[in-house]
Amino acid sequence: MMSPVGTGAGSMYVYSATNVRLAELSLSYDVPIAKVVPWVKGLHIAFTGRNLLMFYCKAPFDPELTASTATGFAGMDYFMLPSMRNIGFSARVNF
């Protein structure tokens, strides 16, 4: 049995999954607040982001969101949703 990749109309929807991205970035800081507010022992704040930047992507879609990783559909564009960017903030206070 021949694979549909590279033959017929399906070959127009097969792309390389080569990409370079900033997958996750986390910045945190321990605020020295004990000198200002004596009843607080510590304050830790953090910012986290995922899928922030795609430096290079050979395919016209996000290769990590392909519909299937099976042999027959690897790298095929099948009307996928765009990838999501997540940004978060956290604060931890120690009393």
NORPEHU-V561886 format. One record per helix or strand of 3 or more residues. SS is the DSSP state (2 for helix, 1 for strand). FROM is the first residue (numbers start at 1). LEN is the number of residues. If there is no record, write none. Layout:
ss->SS from->FROM len->LEN
ss->SS from->FROM len->LEN
This chain:
ss->2 from->8 len->6
ss->1 from->19 len->13
ss->1 from->42 len->16
ss->2 from->63 len->3
ss->1 from->86 len->9
